[in-house]
Amino acid sequence: MKNRINPEVCLVCMPFSSIVRPSIALGLLQGHLDKANISCKTKYANIQFAENIGLKYYTMIGSLAPSDFFLADWMFNKFIFSSEVSDTEDYITRIYESFIIQAYPTMNYNECKNLLLGLKEKSSRFIEDLAIQIIEEKYRIIGSTSSFHQHLASISLFKKIKELDQSITTILGGANCEGKMGLTTHKSYPWVDYVVSGEADEFFTSLISNILNGLEYKNLENSSAVLTPEIRLNNYQEIEAENMFVVSKNLDDLPYSNFDDYFIDLKKSNLSEIVKPALLLESSRGCWWGQKHKCTFCGLNHPKAHYRKKSPDRLLAELDFLEKKYSVSMFEMTDNILSMEYFKEVIPRLNNKEKSRYFFYETKSNLNESHIREMKDAGITWVQPGIESLNTKILKLMNKGVMAWQNIKTLKLARSYGIRLSWNFLWGFPKEDDKWYEEVSEWLPLIEHLQPPSSFLQIRIHRHSTYFNNKEDYNLNLKYLPAFKYVFGLDEVSLIDASYTFKPEGWADPVWDFNDNQYKERPSTSKVGKLIIDWQRSFMKFQLPVLSISEKNEKIEVLDTRKCSYEIQYKIQDLEKDVYISCERMDFKKNIYSEFINKGIDLLEIDLIVETLKKKKLILEIDDRLIALGLRGEIPHLPSRNDFPGGGINQSVIELKNNKTIWEIEETKNEYLSKITSTKLCPTRAHK
Ligand code: SF4
């Protein structure tokens, strides 16, 4: 560590970012400043705040409340926005009726209102105290990163700091500051001196040096990625919001993240004994798939943010360095999508024979058995494969580049190798057909033994997505989300410009509008939604449903505990067994038929066998292929939620009020999600 005495720069990690892992954005920026020998402290205000209001409420607001309410931002808007407009009965009633009453059934409206207003008061006091603390520590520059619901916490803090000391410079960056959203932030909140849009790696040090030396900062050529006080004075002349973005050319040039202050702040906190920390690490930025065929719903990655990845040696050296320095072997990889080249270059080298390491990665879903086996051997125990749907026509509509049979294969392989998946089933795509959901509902119960989706989610329209960019073609008149106006205190135009998520006019918002018309009008999605709830419930039981097969003495023994099972235990043999084994290749039906016809078997006989296997629900015909559904051999346990490689709360230590553990709160969340999925079909957790 360099220059830890009297640092002049303070980077602040504001609520409600997770307390179980450090911020990679701030860790990297601190790494850049270390290299330039500029003293810096990263302050984990999120840990202080979680301690202040209690982990139960931190989790409730930051993770459990539907994101469409912006409740985390609302907590911090007292210094920005009039409470008469913000703290209305309308806003609080909707939160109560859509969320609180389902998650905490014994709480009445007045208790809910008092709780929320009380927490908001505490949040405001926290901001005032934090501002005083920062002033007393005599920093000259305060920087913060804003993604998800961290925006108003940072903006409020900056306002209070400026009220106490005008000479301190404030800088805001992060995903919420990209392009037009950043421009709106800079225009709307004049106490934010600088807004950075995009990846600051290549200029952050010179920006900080210039400010410390009292020099004006000039933007890089062809980019106005930094909005400065001078630009504000010049009334934003020649600023093109869409051009406001820079990317780092070579990820190998980045410093290693400096997470020292996270561990220092965590150690000082009384939450340290219950937090199981993990580290964030990035091997790539951008999306190699989206660069060619962006998924239509995806708002990730500014058009300038092309795909880049670290070289294998560099990535592995960084991994070893961080693991050794912080004695942590759990890594949440921040990549949007795993590089397929890493299967040759990196994954075999992740396998550490002396020590267990655990990784979370996002991948594409076109994985084969050797990919899954190699990932498991390397400690990649948790994967988000971007499954999104189980109907090929819907997958095609969203440009996903995989077919339903491949998604089923991924589900099957992951279950066979004990890899836990995070995935959502999305619905509500413009131009989709009800028939496609009807088709899925006919066979969905057959895969009850594979891992269900976390939720059945109506898509949202995100900035930079194909739907956003081509709204006229899809006939979408986009509006900001209804709760936005209660939270951000902006005029109508700025509300649109500051939004990342939109609701097309005419689309019901099932959470905000308490509107289940969508559900009634669409029996097809309703059917799939109900089947998914059943599937999720089966998967919450102690004994998970099983469809296992084992070959013994020329026969296949079947154990089938699915609700749709033909029998719980039975055997198949002879031609039926041979056809079943051929279906394990998941090949085209015509190829499987040819194989047996070439052996002299009659077509009618094969047809009969295939129909028998279908009746026994052992195979599924989809995308013109025959898919065997049974899992072979011993079926491994799936990692529990407590084993998430991105960190967690130590279940054995924590006891919250009402004798509820944090994981019981998680169960409450699942119950809650099930309830609103069944009645309104749309929990609003963010999808990928
Ligand atoms: S959803 Fe995932 S795979 Fe699709 S474009 Fe976005 S990041 Fe890439």
Residues whose N, C-alpha, C, O or C-beta is under 5 A from the ligand:
A	BS01	SF4	C287 W289 G290 K294 C295 C298 L300 N336
